[in-house]
Amino acid sequence: MEETMLSGSEFDEEVADIRSSIVNKKNEMGEMALFIASEKGHLEVVKELMQYLTKEGISIKNLSGFDPFHIAASQDHKEIILALWEFTSG
């Protein structure tokens, strides 16, 4: 069986696709990792995850009808709300 070697850009693209699929994976409540990081107040994790999300991805709602903005606001995580807002409006 012959292995195919990817070029640098092909490898980077494949890694980005894998990261995106992991970051956008939903749990049984319809929540992605961004929901949990927003709830727990992990600003640096939120910023890292946003690199792999689309603006539409940030507005996805869980099964309860809440998006990451709602989750962060319910916990009074102002820095996370601001980071999410800057990402979606920029």
HTML snippet that shows the backbone in 3Dmol.js (N, CA, C, O; Angstrom):
<script src="https://3Dmol.org/build/3Dmol-min.js"></script>
<div id="view" style="width:600px;height:400px;position:relative"></div>
<script>
const pdb = `
ATOM      1  N   MET A   1       0.848  -1.171   0.000  1.00  0.00           N
ATOM      2  CA  MET A   1       0.000   0.000   0.000  1.00  0.00           C
ATOM      3  C   MET A   1       0.897   1.239   0.000  1.00  0.00           C
ATOM      4  O   MET A   1       1.776   1.384   0.850  1.00  0.00           O
ATOM      5  N   GLU A   2       0.669   2.097  -0.935  1.00  0.00           N
ATOM      6  CA  GLU A   2       1.492   3.288  -1.092  1.00  0.00           C
ATOM      7  C   GLU A   2       0.872   4.461  -0.335  1.00  0.00           C
ATOM      8  O   GLU A   2      -0.324   4.728  -0.458  1.00  0.00           O
ATOM      9  N   GLU A   3       1.710   5.169   0.460  1.00  0.00           N
ATOM     10  CA  GLU A   3       1.249   6.344   1.188  1.00  0.00           C
ATOM     11  C   GLU A   3       1.442   7.586   0.320  1.00  0.00           C
ATOM     12  O   GLU A   3       2.435   7.715  -0.395  1.00  0.00           O
ATOM     13  N   THR A   4       0.482   8.486   0.397  1.00  0.00           N
ATOM     14  CA  THR A   4       0.571   9.743  -0.338  1.00  0.00           C
ATOM     15  C   THR A   4       1.032  10.828   0.612  1.00  0.00           C
ATOM     16  O   THR A   4       0.457  11.027   1.682  1.00  0.00           O
ATOM     17  N   MET A   5       2.083  11.528   0.203  1.00  0.00           N
ATOM     18  CA  MET A   5       2.595  12.629   1.017  1.00  0.00           C
ATOM     19  C   MET A   5       1.910  13.917   0.569  1.00  0.00           C
ATOM     20  O   MET A   5       1.806  14.200  -0.624  1.00  0.00           O
ATOM     21  N   LEU A   6       1.450  14.685   1.542  1.00  0.00           N
ATOM     22  CA  LEU A   6       0.817  15.963   1.241  1.00  0.00           C
ATOM     23  C   LEU A   6       1.868  17.059   1.207  1.00  0.00           C
ATOM     24  O   LEU A   6       2.849  17.019   1.950  1.00  0.00           O
ATOM     25  N   SER A   7       1.655  18.028   0.348  1.00  0.00           N
ATOM     26  CA  SER A   7       2.536  19.189   0.341  1.00  0.00           C
ATOM     27  C   SER A   7       2.237  20.016   1.586  1.00  0.00           C
ATOM     28  O   SER A   7       1.258  19.753   2.285  1.00  0.00           O
ATOM     29  N   GLY A   8       3.065  21.003   1.864  1.00  0.00           N
ATOM     30  CA  GLY A   8       2.881  21.844   3.047  1.00  0.00           C
ATOM     31  C   GLY A   8       1.525  22.498   3.095  1.00  0.00           C
ATOM     32  O   GLY A   8       0.865  22.472   4.134  1.00  0.00           O
ATOM     33  N   SER A   9       1.088  23.088   1.990  1.00  0.00           N
ATOM     34  CA  SER A   9      -0.215  23.770   1.976  1.00  0.00           C
ATOM     35  C   SER A   9      -1.363  22.776   2.053  1.00  0.00           C
ATOM     36  O   SER A   9      -2.379  23.056   2.690  1.00  0.00           O
ATOM     37  N   GLU A  10      -1.218  21.618   1.414  1.00  0.00           N
ATOM     38  CA  GLU A  10      -2.258  20.591   1.494  1.00  0.00           C
ATOM     39  C   GLU A  10      -2.394  20.068   2.923  1.00  0.00           C
ATOM     40  O   GLU A  10      -3.500  19.852   3.419  1.00  0.00           O
ATOM     41  N   PHE A  11      -1.247  19.870   3.574  1.00  0.00           N
ATOM     42  CA  PHE A  11      -1.248  19.406   4.964  1.00  0.00           C
ATOM     43  C   PHE A  11      -1.925  20.438   5.864  1.00  0.00           C
ATOM     44  O   PHE A  11      -2.770  20.088   6.687  1.00  0.00           O
ATOM     45  N   ASP A  12      -1.552  21.711   5.706  1.00  0.00           N
ATOM     46  CA  ASP A  12      -2.152  22.785   6.505  1.00  0.00           C
ATOM     47  C   ASP A  12      -3.656  22.846   6.308  1.00  0.00           C
ATOM     48  O   ASP A  12      -4.405  23.046   7.263  1.00  0.00           O
ATOM     49  N   GLU A  13      -4.096  22.674   5.072  1.00  0.00           N
ATOM     50  CA  GLU A  13      -5.531  22.705   4.767  1.00  0.00           C
ATOM     51  C   GLU A  13      -6.250  21.528   5.421  1.00  0.00           C
ATOM     52  O   GLU A  13      -7.352  21.685   5.946  1.00  0.00           O
ATOM     53  N   GLU A  14      -5.635  20.365   5.389  1.00  0.00           N
ATOM     54  CA  GLU A  14      -6.253  19.189   6.000  1.00  0.00           C
ATOM     55  C   GLU A  14      -6.333  19.349   7.523  1.00  0.00           C
ATOM     56  O   GLU A  14      -7.346  18.996   8.127  1.00  0.00           O
ATOM     57  N   VAL A  15      -5.286  19.872   8.140  1.00  0.00           N
ATOM     58  CA  VAL A  15      -5.295  20.122   9.587  1.00  0.00           C
ATOM     59  C   VAL A  15      -6.384  21.132   9.929  1.00  0.00           C
ATOM     60  O   VAL A  15      -7.106  20.949  10.909  1.00  0.00           O
ATOM     61  N   ALA A  16      -6.512  22.187   9.143  1.00  0.00           N
ATOM     62  CA  ALA A  16      -7.555  23.200   9.374  1.00  0.00           C
ATOM     63  C   ALA A  16      -8.943  22.578   9.270  1.00  0.00           C
ATOM     64  O   ALA A  16      -9.823  22.902  10.068  1.00  0.00           O
ATOM     65  N   ASP A  17      -9.153  21.696   8.307  1.00  0.00           N
ATOM     66  CA  ASP A  17     -10.445  21.015   8.158  1.00  0.00           C
ATOM     67  C   ASP A  17     -10.754  20.144   9.375  1.00  0.00           C
ATOM     68  O   ASP A  17     -11.887  20.117   9.855  1.00  0.00           O
ATOM     69  N   ILE A  18      -9.746  19.440   9.867  1.00  0.00           N
ATOM     70  CA  ILE A  18      -9.930  18.585  11.046  1.00  0.00           C
ATOM     71  C   ILE A  18     -10.255  19.437  12.264  1.00  0.00           C
ATOM     72  O   ILE A  18     -11.178  19.125  13.016  1.00  0.00           O
ATOM     73  N   ARG A  19      -9.493  20.517  12.459  1.00  0.00           N
ATOM     74  CA  ARG A  19      -9.766  21.418  13.597  1.00  0.00           C
ATOM     75  C   ARG A  19     -11.188  21.957  13.512  1.00  0.00           C
ATOM     76  O   ARG A  19     -11.916  21.954  14.505  1.00  0.00           O
ATOM     77  N   SER A  20     -11.578  22.411  12.349  1.00  0.00           N
ATOM     78  CA  SER A  20     -12.906  22.984  12.170  1.00  0.00           C
ATOM     79  C   SER A  20     -13.985  21.960  12.502  1.00  0.00           C
ATOM     80  O   SER A  20     -14.968  22.293  13.164  1.00  0.00           O
ATOM     81  N   SER A  21     -13.815  20.728  12.056  1.00  0.00           N
ATOM     82  CA  SER A  21     -14.826  19.711  12.326  1.00  0.00           C
ATOM     83  C   SER A  21     -14.906  19.389  13.814  1.00  0.00           C
ATOM     84  O   SER A  21     -15.991  19.119  14.329  1.00  0.00           O
ATOM     85  N   ILE A  22     -13.773  19.415  14.510  1.00  0.00           N
ATOM     86  CA  ILE A  22     -13.766  19.163  15.950  1.00  0.00           C
ATOM     87  C   ILE A  22     -14.402  20.330  16.691  1.00  0.00           C
ATOM     88  O   ILE A  22     -15.244  20.121  17.564  1.00  0.00           O
ATOM     89  N   VAL A  23     -14.014  21.546  16.358  1.00  0.00           N
ATOM     90  CA  VAL A  23     -14.522  22.747  17.023  1.00  0.00           C
ATOM     91  C   VAL A  23     -16.026  22.888  16.813  1.00  0.00           C
ATOM     92  O   VAL A  23     -16.727  23.366  17.705  1.00  0.00           O
ATOM     93  N   ASN A  24     -16.531  22.482  15.658  1.00  0.00           N
ATOM     94  CA  ASN A  24     -17.946  22.626  15.338  1.00  0.00           C
ATOM     95  C   ASN A  24     -18.796  21.420  15.720  1.00  0.00           C
ATOM     96  O   ASN A  24     -20.004  21.410  15.486  1.00  0.00           O
ATOM     97  N   LYS A  25     -18.169  20.407  16.305  1.00  0.00           N
ATOM     98  CA  LYS A  25     -18.916  19.215  16.719  1.00  0.00           C
ATOM     99  C   LYS A  25     -19.848  19.562  17.875  1.00  0.00           C
ATOM    100  O   LYS A  25     -19.466  20.285  18.795  1.00  0.00           O
ATOM    101  N   LYS A  26     -21.067  19.045  17.822  1.00  0.00           N
ATOM    102  CA  LYS A  26     -22.070  19.341  18.844  1.00  0.00           C
ATOM    103  C   LYS A  26     -22.278  18.141  19.763  1.00  0.00           C
ATOM    104  O   LYS A  26     -22.180  16.989  19.339  1.00  0.00           O
ATOM    105  N   ASN A  27     -22.567  18.436  21.032  1.00  0.00           N
ATOM    106  CA  ASN A  27     -22.903  17.378  21.977  1.00  0.00           C
ATOM    107  C   ASN A  27     -24.404  17.093  21.922  1.00  0.00           C
ATOM    108  O   ASN A  27     -25.098  17.623  21.054  1.00  0.00           O
ATOM    109  N   GLU A  28     -24.906  16.271  22.827  1.00  0.00           N
ATOM    110  CA  GLU A  28     -26.312  15.886  22.811  1.00  0.00           C
ATOM    111  C   GLU A  28     -27.266  17.057  23.078  1.00  0.00           C
ATOM    112  O   GLU A  28     -28.459  16.956  22.793  1.00  0.00           O
ATOM    113  N   MET A  29     -26.753  18.158  23.620  1.00  0.00           N
ATOM    114  CA  MET A  29     -27.567  19.359  23.858  1.00  0.00           C
ATOM    115  C   MET A  29     -27.475  20.348  22.698  1.00  0.00           C
ATOM    116  O   MET A  29     -28.058  21.431  22.755  1.00  0.00           O
ATOM    117  N   GLY A  30     -26.746  19.977  21.651  1.00  0.00           N
ATOM    118  CA  GLY A  30     -26.583  20.862  20.504  1.00  0.00           C
ATOM    119  C   GLY A  30     -25.555  21.949  20.751  1.00  0.00           C
ATOM    120  O   GLY A  30     -25.561  22.980  20.079  1.00  0.00           O
ATOM    121  N   GLU A  31     -24.670  21.721  21.714  1.00  0.00           N
ATOM    122  CA  GLU A  31     -23.663  22.716  22.067  1.00  0.00           C
ATOM    123  C   GLU A  31     -22.291  22.329  21.550  1.00  0.00           C
ATOM    124  O   GLU A  31     -21.912  21.158  21.541  1.00  0.00           O
ATOM    125  N   MET A  32     -21.552  23.351  21.116  1.00  0.00           N
ATOM    126  CA  MET A  32     -20.166  23.162  20.686  1.00  0.00           C
ATOM    127  C   MET A  32     -19.246  23.559  21.840  1.00  0.00           C
ATOM    128  O   MET A  32     -19.707  24.052  22.870  1.00  0.00           O
ATOM    129  N   ALA A  33     -17.958  23.342  21.663  1.00  0.00           N
ATOM    130  CA  ALA A  33     -16.983  23.702  22.686  1.00  0.00           C
ATOM    131  C   ALA A  33     -17.092  25.174  23.070  1.00  0.00           C
ATOM    132  O   ALA A  33     -16.850  25.529  24.224  1.00  0.00           O
ATOM    133  N   LEU A  34     -17.450  26.032  22.123  1.00  0.00           N
ATOM    134  CA  LEU A  34     -17.589  27.457  22.392  1.00  0.00           C
ATOM    135  C   LEU A  34     -18.631  27.729  23.476  1.00  0.00           C
ATOM    136  O   LEU A  34     -18.460  28.656  24.268  1.00  0.00           O
ATOM    137  N   PHE A  35     -19.688  26.955  23.526  1.00  0.00           N
ATOM    138  CA  PHE A  35     -20.719  27.124  24.553  1.00  0.00           C
ATOM    139  C   PHE A  35     -20.132  26.878  25.941  1.00  0.00           C
ATOM    140  O   PHE A  35     -20.365  27.650  26.871  1.00  0.00           O
ATOM    141  N   ILE A  36     -19.381  25.810  26.065  1.00  0.00           N
ATOM    142  CA  ILE A  36     -18.821  25.445  27.363  1.00  0.00           C
ATOM    143  C   ILE A  36     -17.791  26.482  27.808  1.00  0.00           C
ATOM    144  O   ILE A  36     -17.794  26.909  28.962  1.00  0.00           O
ATOM    145  N   ALA A  37     -16.914  26.883  26.895  1.00  0.00           N
ATOM    146  CA  ALA A  37     -15.903  27.893  27.226  1.00  0.00           C
ATOM    147  C   ALA A  37     -16.567  29.214  27.599  1.00  0.00           C
ATOM    148  O   ALA A  37     -16.101  29.903  28.506  1.00  0.00           O
ATOM    149  N   SER A  38     -17.644  29.573  26.915  1.00  0.00           N
ATOM    150  CA  SER A  38     -18.369  30.809  27.222  1.00  0.00           C
ATOM    151  C   SER A  38     -19.016  30.736  28.595  1.00  0.00           C
ATOM    152  O   SER A  38     -19.013  31.713  29.345  1.00  0.00           O
ATOM    153  N   GLU A  39     -19.565  29.584  28.918  1.00  0.00           N
ATOM    154  CA  GLU A  39     -20.214  29.405  30.217  1.00  0.00           C
ATOM    155  C   GLU A  39     -19.211  29.444  31.363  1.00  0.00           C
ATOM    156  O   GLU A  39     -19.476  30.039  32.408  1.00  0.00           O
ATOM    157  N   LYS A  40     -18.067  28.812  31.163  1.00  0.00           N
ATOM    158  CA  LYS A  40     -17.067  28.705  32.230  1.00  0.00           C
ATOM    159  C   LYS A  40     -16.191  29.947  32.354  1.00  0.00           C
ATOM    160  O   LYS A  40     -15.424  30.066  33.309  1.00  0.00           O
ATOM    161  N   GLY A  41     -16.295  30.882  31.393  1.00  0.00           N
ATOM    162  CA  GLY A  41     -15.510  32.113  31.471  1.00  0.00           C
ATOM    163  C   GLY A  41     -14.082  31.989  30.994  1.00  0.00           C
ATOM    164  O   GLY A  41     -13.212  32.749  31.418  1.00  0.00           O
ATOM    165  N   HIS A  42     -13.832  31.032  30.110  1.00  0.00           N
ATOM    166  CA  HIS A  42     -12.480  30.797  29.595  1.00  0.00           C
ATOM    167  C   HIS A  42     -12.236  31.655  28.348  1.00  0.00           C
ATOM    168  O   HIS A  42     -12.362  31.179  27.220  1.00  0.00           O
ATOM    169  N   LEU A  43     -11.890  32.913  28.568  1.00  0.00           N
ATOM    170  CA  LEU A  43     -11.726  33.876  27.474  1.00  0.00           C
ATOM    171  C   LEU A  43     -10.682  33.421  26.455  1.00  0.00           C
ATOM    172  O   LEU A  43     -10.933  33.499  25.253  1.00  0.00           O
ATOM    173  N   GLU A  44      -9.537  32.956  26.898  1.00  0.00           N
ATOM    174  CA  GLU A  44      -8.485  32.549  25.962  1.00  0.00           C
ATOM    175  C   GLU A  44      -8.929  31.353  25.111  1.00  0.00           C
ATOM    176  O   GLU A  44      -8.580  31.263  23.934  1.00  0.00           O
ATOM    177  N   VAL A  45      -9.688  30.450  25.701  1.00  0.00           N
ATOM    178  CA  VAL A  45     -10.207  29.306  24.934  1.00  0.00           C
ATOM    179  C   VAL A  45     -11.221  29.793  23.907  1.00  0.00           C
ATOM    180  O   VAL A  45     -11.218  29.340  22.762  1.00  0.00           O
ATOM    181  N   VAL A  46     -12.093  30.721  24.319  1.00  0.00           N
ATOM    182  CA  VAL A  46     -13.073  31.296  23.388  1.00  0.00           C
ATOM    183  C   VAL A  46     -12.346  31.917  22.198  1.00  0.00           C
ATOM    184  O   VAL A  46     -12.719  31.682  21.049  1.00  0.00           O
ATOM    185  N   LYS A  47     -11.318  32.702  22.469  1.00  0.00           N
ATOM    186  CA  LYS A  47     -10.563  33.346  21.385  1.00  0.00           C
ATOM    187  C   LYS A  47      -9.913  32.318  20.470  1.00  0.00           C
ATOM    188  O   LYS A  47      -9.899  32.493  19.252  1.00  0.00           O
ATOM    189  N   GLU A  48      -9.381  31.260  21.039  1.00  0.00           N
ATOM    190  CA  GLU A  48      -8.752  30.209  20.233  1.00  0.00           C
ATOM    191  C   GLU A  48      -9.794  29.513  19.358  1.00  0.00           C
ATOM    192  O   GLU A  48      -9.553  29.283  18.172  1.00  0.00           O
ATOM    193  N   LEU A  49     -10.939  29.179  19.929  1.00  0.00           N
ATOM    194  CA  LEU A  49     -11.993  28.501  19.166  1.00  0.00           C
ATOM    195  C   LEU A  49     -12.531  29.365  18.038  1.00  0.00           C
ATOM    196  O   LEU A  49     -12.860  28.854  16.968  1.00  0.00           O
ATOM    197  N   MET A  50     -12.623  30.666  18.267  1.00  0.00           N
ATOM    198  CA  MET A  50     -13.180  31.560  17.254  1.00  0.00           C
ATOM    199  C   MET A  50     -12.347  31.577  15.978  1.00  0.00           C
ATOM    200  O   MET A  50     -12.856  31.940  14.918  1.00  0.00           O
ATOM    201  N   GLN A  51     -11.095  31.197  16.061  1.00  0.00           N
ATOM    202  CA  GLN A  51     -10.251  31.150  14.866  1.00  0.00           C
ATOM    203  C   GLN A  51     -10.777  30.126  13.853  1.00  0.00           C
ATOM    204  O   GLN A  51     -10.486  30.220  12.661  1.00  0.00           O
ATOM    205  N   TYR A  52     -11.542  29.159  14.330  1.00  0.00           N
ATOM    206  CA  TYR A  52     -12.000  28.060  13.484  1.00  0.00           C
ATOM    207  C   TYR A  52     -13.505  28.079  13.258  1.00  0.00           C
ATOM    208  O   TYR A  52     -14.064  27.128  12.712  1.00  0.00           O
ATOM    209  N   LEU A  53     -14.159  29.151  13.674  1.00  0.00           N
ATOM    210  CA  LEU A  53     -15.600  29.276  13.511  1.00  0.00           C
ATOM    211  C   LEU A  53     -15.939  30.359  12.499  1.00  0.00           C
ATOM    212  O   LEU A  53     -15.155  31.275  12.252  1.00  0.00           O
ATOM    213  N   THR A  54     -17.098  30.233  11.935  1.00  0.00           N
ATOM    214  CA  THR A  54     -17.621  31.294  11.076  1.00  0.00           C
ATOM    215  C   THR A  54     -18.496  32.206  11.935  1.00  0.00           C
ATOM    216  O   THR A  54     -18.849  31.858  13.061  1.00  0.00           O
ATOM    217  N   LYS A  55     -18.839  33.368  11.397  1.00  0.00           N
ATOM    218  CA  LYS A  55     -19.750  34.265  12.108  1.00  0.00           C
ATOM    219  C   LYS A  55     -21.092  33.565  12.334  1.00  0.00           C
ATOM    220  O   LYS A  55     -21.716  33.744  13.380  1.00  0.00           O
ATOM    221  N   GLU A  56     -21.532  32.778  11.369  1.00  0.00           N
ATOM    222  CA  GLU A  56     -22.778  32.039  11.513  1.00  0.00           C
ATOM    223  C   GLU A  56     -22.658  30.978  12.601  1.00  0.00           C
ATOM    224  O   GLU A  56     -23.615  30.716  13.328  1.00  0.00           O
ATOM    225  N   GLY A  57     -21.477  30.368  12.709  1.00  0.00           N
ATOM    226  CA  GLY A  57     -21.246  29.336  13.719  1.00  0.00           C
ATOM    227  C   GLY A  57     -21.395  29.853  15.133  1.00  0.00           C
ATOM    228  O   GLY A  57     -21.838  29.126  16.022  1.00  0.00           O
ATOM    229  N   ILE A  58     -21.030  31.100  15.342  1.00  0.00           N
ATOM    230  CA  ILE A  58     -21.130  31.685  16.679  1.00  0.00           C
ATOM    231  C   ILE A  58     -22.585  31.930  17.065  1.00  0.00           C
ATOM    232  O   ILE A  58     -22.908  31.983  18.251  1.00  0.00           O
ATOM    233  N   SER A  59     -23.457  32.079  16.084  1.00  0.00           N
ATOM    234  CA  SER A  59     -24.861  32.365  16.397  1.00  0.00           C
ATOM    235  C   SER A  59     -25.737  31.106  16.450  1.00  0.00           C
ATOM    236  O   SER A  59     -26.952  31.209  16.615  1.00  0.00           O
ATOM    237  N   ILE A  60     -25.140  29.940  16.313  1.00  0.00           N
ATOM    238  CA  ILE A  60     -25.899  28.688  16.397  1.00  0.00           C
ATOM    239  C   ILE A  60     -26.475  28.542  17.802  1.00  0.00           C
ATOM    240  O   ILE A  60     -25.803  28.824  18.794  1.00  0.00           O
ATOM    241  N   LYS A  61     -27.719  28.100  17.871  1.00  0.00           N
ATOM    242  CA  LYS A  61     -28.397  27.934  19.152  1.00  0.00           C
ATOM    243  C   LYS A  61     -28.396  26.463  19.570  1.00  0.00           C
ATOM    244  O   LYS A  61     -28.434  25.562  18.733  1.00  0.00           O
ATOM    245  N   ASN A  62     -28.351  26.246  20.878  1.00  0.00           N
ATOM    246  CA  ASN A  62     -28.437  24.882  21.388  1.00  0.00           C
ATOM    247  C   ASN A  62     -29.909  24.450  21.427  1.00  0.00           C
ATOM    248  O   ASN A  62     -30.783  25.195  20.983  1.00  0.00           O
ATOM    249  N   LEU A  63     -30.179  23.276  21.945  1.00  0.00           N
ATOM    250  CA  LEU A  63     -31.553  22.759  21.960  1.00  0.00           C
ATOM    251  C   LEU A  63     -32.476  23.586  22.855  1.00  0.00           C
ATOM    252  O   LEU A  63     -33.697  23.518  22.716  1.00  0.00           O
ATOM    253  N   SER A  64     -31.899  24.365  23.772  1.00  0.00           N
ATOM    254  CA  SER A  64     -32.699  25.244  24.633  1.00  0.00           C
ATOM    255  C   SER A  64     -32.953  26.604  23.993  1.00  0.00           C
ATOM    256  O   SER A  64     -33.659  27.435  24.563  1.00  0.00           O
ATOM    257  N   GLY A  65     -32.383  26.837  22.813  1.00  0.00           N
ATOM    258  CA  GLY A  65     -32.585  28.087  22.104  1.00  0.00           C
ATOM    259  C   GLY A  65     -31.592  29.180  22.461  1.00  0.00           C
ATOM    260  O   GLY A  65     -31.805  30.347  22.131  1.00  0.00           O
ATOM    261  N   PHE A  66     -30.502  28.806  23.136  1.00  0.00           N
ATOM    262  CA  PHE A  66     -29.488  29.781  23.528  1.00  0.00           C
ATOM    263  C   PHE A  66     -28.260  29.675  22.635  1.00  0.00           C
ATOM    264  O   PHE A  66     -27.889  28.586  22.195  1.00  0.00           O
ATOM    265  N   ASP A  67     -27.630  30.829  22.371  1.00  0.00           N
ATOM    266  CA  ASP A  67     -26.366  30.839  21.637  1.00  0.00           C
ATOM    267  C   ASP A  67     -25.255  31.201  22.629  1.00  0.00           C
ATOM    268  O   ASP A  67     -25.547  31.483  23.792  1.00  0.00           O
ATOM    269  N   PRO A  68     -23.992  31.199  22.198  1.00  0.00           N
ATOM    270  CA  PRO A  68     -22.901  31.514  23.124  1.00  0.00           C
ATOM    271  C   PRO A  68     -23.026  32.893  23.787  1.00  0.00           C
ATOM    272  O   PRO A  68     -22.575  33.072  24.918  1.00  0.00           O
ATOM    273  N   PHE A  69     -23.634  33.870  23.098  1.00  0.00           N
ATOM    274  CA  PHE A  69     -23.872  35.181  23.717  1.00  0.00           C
ATOM    275  C   PHE A  69     -24.751  35.034  24.953  1.00  0.00           C
ATOM    276  O   PHE A  69     -24.441  35.571  26.016  1.00  0.00           O
ATOM    277  N   HIS A  70     -25.861  34.292  24.799  1.00  0.00           N
ATOM    278  CA  HIS A  70     -26.778  34.070  25.920  1.00  0.00           C
ATOM    279  C   HIS A  70     -26.064  33.374  27.076  1.00  0.00           C
ATOM    280  O   HIS A  70     -26.217  33.747  28.239  1.00  0.00           O
ATOM    281  N   ILE A  71     -25.289  32.367  26.730  1.00  0.00           N
ATOM    282  CA  ILE A  71     -24.588  31.585  27.750  1.00  0.00           C
ATOM    283  C   ILE A  71     -23.618  32.476  28.522  1.00  0.00           C
ATOM    284  O   ILE A  71     -23.595  32.447  29.752  1.00  0.00           O
ATOM    285  N   ALA A  72     -22.820  33.266  27.810  1.00  0.00           N
ATOM    286  CA  ALA A  72     -21.849  34.160  28.466  1.00  0.00           C
ATOM    287  C   ALA A  72     -22.568  35.213  29.301  1.00  0.00           C
ATOM    288  O   ALA A  72     -22.139  35.530  30.411  1.00  0.00           O
ATOM    289  N   ALA A  73     -23.661  35.755  28.771  1.00  0.00           N
ATOM    290  CA  ALA A  73     -24.411  36.784  29.496  1.00  0.00           C
ATOM    291  C   ALA A  73     -25.031  36.219  30.769  1.00  0.00           C
ATOM    292  O   ALA A  73     -25.065  36.900  31.795  1.00  0.00           O
ATOM    293  N   SER A  74     -25.518  34.990  30.715  1.00  0.00           N
ATOM    294  CA  SER A  74     -26.146  34.389  31.900  1.00  0.00           C
ATOM    295  C   SER A  74     -25.153  34.216  33.043  1.00  0.00           C
ATOM    296  O   SER A  74     -25.545  34.131  34.207  1.00  0.00           O
ATOM    297  N   GLN A  75     -23.860  34.164  32.703  1.00  0.00           N
ATOM    298  CA  GLN A  75     -22.811  34.009  33.707  1.00  0.00           C
ATOM    299  C   GLN A  75     -22.072  35.320  33.968  1.00  0.00           C
ATOM    300  O   GLN A  75     -21.100  35.347  34.723  1.00  0.00           O
ATOM    301  N   ASP A  76     -22.531  36.405  33.344  1.00  0.00           N
ATOM    302  CA  ASP A  76     -21.946  37.740  33.493  1.00  0.00           C
ATOM    303  C   ASP A  76     -20.475  37.793  33.061  1.00  0.00           C
ATOM    304  O   ASP A  76     -19.653  38.455  33.694  1.00  0.00           O
ATOM    305  N   HIS A  77     -20.162  37.080  31.969  1.00  0.00           N
ATOM    306  CA  HIS A  77     -18.794  37.082  31.426  1.00  0.00           C
ATOM    307  C   HIS A  77     -18.690  38.168  30.357  1.00  0.00           C
ATOM    308  O   HIS A  77     -18.765  37.887  29.161  1.00  0.00           O
ATOM    309  N   LYS A  78     -18.520  39.391  30.798  1.00  0.00           N
ATOM    310  CA  LYS A  78     -18.519  40.559  29.907  1.00  0.00           C
ATOM    311  C   LYS A  78     -17.415  40.511  28.853  1.00  0.00           C
ATOM    312  O   LYS A  78     -17.634  40.899  27.706  1.00  0.00           O
ATOM    313  N   GLU A  79     -16.231  40.037  29.238  1.00  0.00           N
ATOM    314  CA  GLU A  79     -15.114  39.982  28.286  1.00  0.00           C
ATOM    315  C   GLU A  79     -15.412  39.021  27.146  1.00  0.00           C
ATOM    316  O   GLU A  79     -15.020  39.261  26.004  1.00  0.00           O
ATOM    317  N   ILE A  80     -16.096  37.949  27.455  1.00  0.00           N
ATOM    318  CA  ILE A  80     -16.441  36.970  26.420  1.00  0.00           C
ATOM    319  C   ILE A  80     -17.523  37.545  25.513  1.00  0.00           C
ATOM    320  O   ILE A  80     -17.459  37.380  24.295  1.00  0.00           O
ATOM    321  N   ILE A  81     -18.509  38.214  26.087  1.00  0.00           N
ATOM    322  CA  ILE A  81     -19.546  38.851  25.281  1.00  0.00           C
ATOM    323  C   ILE A  81     -18.903  39.839  24.310  1.00  0.00           C
ATOM    324  O   ILE A  81     -19.246  39.870  23.128  1.00  0.00           O
ATOM    325  N   LEU A  82     -17.982  40.633  24.810  1.00  0.00           N
ATOM    326  CA  LEU A  82     -17.302  41.612  23.966  1.00  0.00           C
ATOM    327  C   LEU A  82     -16.501  40.926  22.860  1.00  0.00           C
ATOM    328  O   LEU A  82     -16.534  41.371  21.712  1.00  0.00           O
ATOM    329  N   ALA A  83     -15.788  39.858  23.185  1.00  0.00           N
ATOM    330  CA  ALA A  83     -15.000  39.135  22.176  1.00  0.00           C
ATOM    331  C   ALA A  83     -15.906  38.557  21.095  1.00  0.00           C
ATOM    332  O   ALA A  83     -15.593  38.646  19.908  1.00  0.00           O
ATOM    333  N   LEU A  84     -17.024  37.967  21.502  1.00  0.00           N
ATOM    334  CA  LEU A  84     -17.975  37.416  20.531  1.00  0.00           C
ATOM    335  C   LEU A  84     -18.567  38.510  19.655  1.00  0.00           C
ATOM    336  O   LEU A  84     -18.688  38.346  18.441  1.00  0.00           O
ATOM    337  N   TRP A  85     -18.933  39.623  20.273  1.00  0.00           N
ATOM    338  CA  TRP A  85     -19.497  40.748  19.529  1.00  0.00           C
ATOM    339  C   TRP A  85     -18.497  41.312  18.524  1.00  0.00           C
ATOM    340  O   TRP A  85     -18.850  41.571  17.373  1.00  0.00           O
ATOM    341  N   GLU A  86     -17.252  41.503  18.954  1.00  0.00           N
ATOM    342  CA  GLU A  86     -16.217  42.035  18.055  1.00  0.00           C
ATOM    343  C   GLU A  86     -16.006  41.096  16.871  1.00  0.00           C
ATOM    344  O   GLU A  86     -15.817  41.550  15.743  1.00  0.00           O
ATOM    345  N   PHE A  87     -16.037  39.796  17.125  1.00  0.00           N
ATOM    346  CA  PHE A  87     -15.840  38.825  16.050  1.00  0.00           C
ATOM    347  C   PHE A  87     -16.984  38.882  15.040  1.00  0.00           C
ATOM    348  O   PHE A  87     -16.751  38.845  13.832  1.00  0.00           O
ATOM    349  N   THR A  88     -18.215  38.973  15.533  1.00  0.00           N
ATOM    350  CA  THR A  88     -19.356  38.941  14.629  1.00  0.00           C
ATOM    351  C   THR A  88     -19.569  40.263  13.906  1.00  0.00           C
ATOM    352  O   THR A  88     -20.172  40.291  12.834  1.00  0.00           O
ATOM    353  N   SER A  89     -19.079  41.362  14.484  1.00  0.00           N
ATOM    354  CA  SER A  89     -19.309  42.645  13.846  1.00  0.00           C
ATOM    355  C   SER A  89     -18.107  43.105  13.002  1.00  0.00           C
ATOM    356  O   SER A  89     -18.181  44.115  12.302  1.00  0.00           O
ATOM    357  N   GLY A  90     -17.019  42.358  13.077  1.00  0.00           N
ATOM    358  CA  GLY A  90     -15.805  42.767  12.383  1.00  0.00           C
ATOM    359  C   GLY A  90     -15.613  42.208  11.032  1.00  0.00           C
ATOM    360  O   GLY A  90     -14.613  42.504  10.378  1.00  0.00           O
TER     361      GLY A  90
END
`;
const viewer = $3Dmol.createViewer("view");
viewer.addModel(pdb, "pdb");
viewer.setStyle({}, {cartoon: {color: "spectrum"}});
viewer.zoomTo();
viewer.render();
</script>
